Amino acid sequence: MADDTRVRPLHGLSGEATINGKTVLVQWTRRAARALAQQPQPLFIELELYFSCLVKKFVHFRAPRNGRPVSWVNDRLAIFFRPVTSTSCSWEKAEELGRQPETEINTETIKRIAPKRVELDYKNGAFCAEYFL
């Protein structure tokens, strides 16, 4: 299911998507554009906002799970936002799992938050990205 089903054509090195009713500017480098064009499948970018002992931002390149809505930037690129919180805050658990156990957040307050901008690049044979709130 898509948050915004309009697929925008690739024009220049930027596009827009919609998350939580807000416009998100997505910008990419020429390297990323070339890599996207060579991908056999569209690239999904997960923008994770992780509330734990500290608030952290992560970017993952993976398809959404559990029917999470995505927003298409163009026919090769989609983004989605995933706010989560830790279910505990212990050093032992973090060392065991690589991070704290998590659960997704789905509150009215969280539904008002959306990234403002995403920057995508392709370096050393891999996609990399950063997003800004």
Secondary structure by P-SEA (a helix, b strand, c coil): cccccccccccccccccccccbbbbbbbcaaaaaaaaaccbbbbbbbccccccbbbbbbbbcccccccbbbbccccbbbbbbbbbbccccaaaaaaccccbbbbbbccccccccccbbbbbbccccccccccc
